[in-house]
């Protein structure tokens, strides 16, 4: 699943439209749509999406032995 797919699932689960997400981010729906098409989100942008949707964004590497970095 791509980050774009995950954002769409997040919005569906929270019952908010992509236009509403764009509004919360202070962006236009067209701008968000373009980012979604390019799948070009920075970690900071993903953290902002989590903030405006009152969720958490977790990023980490996990070694094969289960150790988290």
Buried (B, 14 or more C-beta within 10 A) or exposed (E): EEBBEEBBEBBEEEEBEBBBBBBBBEBEBEEBBEBBEEEEBEEEBBBBBBEBBEEEBEEEEEEEEEEEE
